[in-house]
Amino acid sequence: MIDLWPLIGIVIITLGLALKQNTLLVILIAGVATGFVANIPLVDILSALGQSFTQNRYMSLFILVLPMIGILERYGLRQRAEVMIGSMKKASIGKILMTYLLMRKITNGMGLNIGGHPSMIRPLIAPMAEAAEEKSSSNLTESKRQSIRALSAASENFGNFFSQLLFVGTGGLLLIKGVMADNQLDVALETMALWALPTAIASMLVFGVYVRGISAQVNERETATDVVEEK
């Protein structure tokens, strides 16, 4: 009969994450529990945990940038970003979303996280894009409003996902550095961040084309609907 007790760690991680417990604590408990049921001495378990930590020591550098980010946000970094976007004259959907996209990439490159769907898109960017469309169009239907909101959400996805590795102290880049170092591949953090730049630029160009294409499709659909209603 197959002994499944060593798989208890998977159960602990699944339950812990489902209950929204502290991720690090859940993983630590799962590792220790797995070691115990596998009859591994406590000293060996702690040794394995310590070895894993030292092998991925680059991840601990991320802790150094947290105080700086917290201080900047405490003294109104997000509010300044809101003022900058809100001061745009002759705003349009494309200008608002592309400005936010560019700002998101620049701040990501500085290691600052001022964006997000709940903190920026829903309360600020999406309403501004809708207001800009209301000024230029007298007929803002519900379907068009939903399309604008979807584009606003997409600007956050393009801006954040494709620029996460631009900062040398970001967690993802440090994790990659640790894994490559374990495999005797010595690549500088600055080099990896530099190679992430073309992807960030390309994603911005793609999003610009995407916004123009979707906006044109929405306008054509709305125009066709108006013509049908008039007939």
C-alpha positions in Angstrom: 0.0 0.0 0.0 1.3 3.4 -1.0 2.1 5.7 2.0 0.5 9.1 1.2 1.3 10.8 4.4 4.4 12.6 2.9 1.9 14.5 0.7 0.3 16.1 3.8 2.2 19.3 3.0 0.0 19.8 -0.2 -3.1 19.5 2.0 -1.8 22.0 4.5 -0.9 24.5 1.8 -4.2 24.1 0.0 -6.2 24.6 3.2 -4.0 27.5 4.4 -4.3 29.4 1.2 -8.1 28.7 1.0 -8.5 30.1 4.5 -6.4 33.1 3.5 -3.7 32.6 6.2 -0.2 34.0 6.1 1.4 32.5 3.0 4.9 32.2 4.5 3.7 30.7 7.7 1.6 28.1 5.8 4.5 27.0 3.7 6.8 26.8 6.7 4.3 24.6 8.6 3.8 22.4 5.5 7.5 21.9 5.1 8.0 21.0 8.7 5.0 18.7 8.8 6.2 16.9 5.6 9.6 16.4 7.2 8.1 14.9 10.3 5.8 12.4 8.5 8.8 11.4 6.3 10.8 10.6 9.5 13.3 13.3 8.8 15.1 14.6 12.0 14.2 18.1 13.1 17.8 19.3 12.7 17.8 18.1 9.0 14.5 19.9 8.4 15.8 23.1 9.8 19.0 22.7 7.8 17.1 22.2 4.6 15.0 25.3 5.3 18.1 27.4 6.0 19.8 26.1 2.9 16.8 27.1 0.8 16.9 30.5 2.3 20.5 31.1 1.6 20.2 29.8 -1.9 17.5 32.4 -2.6 19.2 35.1 -0.5 18.7 37.7 -3.3 15.0 37.7 -2.4 15.8 39.3 0.9 17.1 42.4 -0.9 13.4 43.3 -1.7 12.9 44.1 2.0 15.4 47.0 1.7 13.2 48.9 -0.8 9.9 48.5 1.2 10.6 51.4 3.6 11.4 53.7 0.8 8.2 52.8 -1.1 6.2 53.2 2.1 7.6 56.7 2.8 6.9 57.9 -0.7 3.3 56.7 -0.7 2.8 58.1 2.8 3.7 61.5 1.6 1.2 61.6 -1.3 2.8 59.8 -4.2 -0.6 58.4 -5.4 -2.3 61.8 -4.9 0.4 63.5 -7.1 -0.3 60.9 -9.8 -4.0 61.6 -9.6 -3.4 65.3 -9.9 -1.2 64.8 -12.9 -3.7 62.7 -14.8 -6.6 64.9 -13.7 -4.9 68.1 -15.1 -4.9 66.8 -18.6 -6.5 69.2 -21.1 -8.6 68.0 -24.0 -8.6 64.6 -22.5 -9.7 61.5 -24.5 -9.9 57.9 -23.7 -6.7 57.1 -25.6 -4.7 60.0 -23.9 -5.9 59.1 -20.4 -5.2 55.4 -20.8 -1.8 55.8 -22.5 -0.7 58.4 -19.9 -1.6 56.0 -17.1 0.1 53.2 -18.9 3.3 55.2 -19.3 3.2 56.4 -15.7 2.7 52.8 -14.5 5.7 51.6 -16.4 7.9 54.5 -15.2 7.0 54.0 -11.6 7.5 50.2 -11.9 10.9 50.9 -13.2 11.6 52.9 -10.0 10.3 50.1 -7.8 7.1 52.0 -6.9 3.7 50.4 -7.0 1.1 53.3 -7.2 -1.4 51.5 -9.4 -3.9 48.6 -9.2 -7.5 47.9 -10.2 -9.1 48.8 -6.8 -6.8 51.7 -6.0 -6.5 53.5 -9.4 -8.5 52.0 -12.2 -12.0 51.8 -10.6 -12.0 55.1 -8.6 -9.9 57.2 -11.0 -8.9 56.1 -14.5 -12.2 54.4 -15.6 -14.4 57.4 -14.4 -12.1 59.8 -16.1 -12.2 57.9 -19.4 -16.0 57.7 -19.2 -16.2 61.4 -18.5 -13.9 62.2 -21.5 -16.2 60.1 -23.8 -19.3 61.9 -22.4 -17.8 65.2 -23.5 -17.2 64.1 -27.0 -20.3 61.9 -27.4 -23.8 62.7 -26.5 -24.9 59.1 -26.5 -22.9 57.0 -24.1 -24.7 53.7 -23.9 -24.2 51.1 -21.2 -22.4 48.7 -23.6 -19.9 51.5 -24.5 -19.5 52.3 -20.9 -18.6 48.7 -20.2 -16.1 48.7 -23.1 -14.4 51.8 -21.7 -14.1 50.1 -18.3 -12.7 47.0 -19.8 -10.1 49.1 -21.7 -9.2 50.9 -18.4 -8.6 47.6 -16.7 -6.5 46.4 -19.7 -4.3 49.5 -19.3 -3.4 48.3 -15.8 -2.7 44.8 -17.0 -0.4 46.0 -19.8 1.2 48.6 -17.6 2.0 46.4 -14.7 2.5 42.9 -16.0 4.9 43.9 -18.8 7.1 46.1 -16.6 7.4 44.2 -13.4 11.1 43.3 -14.1 12.3 46.8 -14.9 13.4 47.5 -11.3 16.5 45.6 -10.1 15.1 45.1 -6.6 11.7 43.6 -7.6 10.9 40.2 -6.2 10.5 38.5 -9.5 13.9 39.6 -10.8 15.6 38.6 -7.6 14.0 35.2 -7.7 15.3 34.7 -11.3 18.7 35.8 -10.2 18.7 33.3 -7.4 17.6 30.4 -9.6 20.2 31.3 -12.3 23.0 31.6 -9.6 22.1 28.1 -8.4 22.7 26.8 -11.9 26.1 28.6 -12.2 24.7 31.3 -14.5 26.1 34.6 -13.4 23.9 37.4 -14.9 23.8 40.8 -13.4 20.5 42.2 -12.2 21.0 45.3 -14.3 21.4 43.2 -17.4 18.2 41.3 -16.8 16.3 44.5 -16.1 17.7 46.0 -19.3 16.4 43.0 -21.3 13.0 43.5 -19.8 12.8 47.0 -21.4 12.0 45.9 -25.0 9.0 44.0 -23.7 7.8 47.0 -21.8 8.1 49.2 -24.9 6.5 46.7 -27.2 3.5 46.2 -24.9 2.9 49.9 -24.9 2.9 50.0 -28.7 0.6 47.0 -28.8 -1.8 48.6 -26.3 -1.9 51.8 -28.3 -3.0 49.9 -31.4 -5.4 47.9 -29.3 -7.1 50.9 -27.8 -7.5 52.6 -31.3 -8.9 49.4 -32.7 -11.4 48.7 -29.9 -12.5 52.3 -29.8 -13.1 52.3 -33.6 -15.1 49.1 -33.3 -17.3 50.4 -30.5 -17.9 53.7 -32.3 -18.9 51.8 -35.5 -21.2 49.5 -33.5 -22.8 52.5 -31.8 -23.3 54.3 -35.1 -24.9 51.3 -36.7 -27.3 51.0 -33.7 -28.2 54.7 -34.0 -29.0 54.3 -37.7 -31.2 51.3 -37.1 -33.1 53.1 -34.4 -33.7 56.1 -36.6 -35.1 53.9 -39.3 
